[in-house]
Amino acid sequence: MAIQRILIVDDSPTERYYLTDILVKNGFTVTTAENGEQALERIRADKPELILMDVVMPGANGFQVTRSIARDPDLQNVPVIICSSKNQETDRIWGIRQGAKDYLIKPVDAAELLAKIAALGG
């Protein structure tokens, strides 16, 4: 199934705008959330087909929210790509262990992002 609806979770307005701009220009429908709690509400309400998740946010961090999604029977089929400035290999491995399908380092490269989405069925 082609990915169409994407949720961006990031506490940075600049980052949300940047990612939204790339995705909308490529035909995706985008919703955004500023933190983990808001993200879980949006996921249940909007049923996105992909989630782009920041790690460092107020409240629950992206690793915790990704783990919550992966463990929830209603949400676990929604793939998560973590987009973080945390660029250590241990961060990437931890993100994948929490249930993320992929891990991108900020600043996110538009072509790489679109390739990762395509690989997931976009």
Number of C-alpha atoms within 10 A of each C-alpha: 7 10 15 16 18 26 24 27 28 27 18 14 11 10 18 21 14 14 20 20 14 16 19 12 9 10 10 16 15 19 18 21 20 17 24 26 14 12 23 18 12 17 21 11 9 13 16 21 21 24 25 24 28 31 24 18 16 13 11 14 16 28 23 16 24 28 18 17 23 20 14 10 9 12 17 15 13 17 22 29 24 27 28 22 15 16 13 10 10 10 16 20 13 14 25 19 14 20 22 25 16 18 25 21 15 14 12 15 13 14 10 11 19 15 13 17 19 12 9 17 13 16
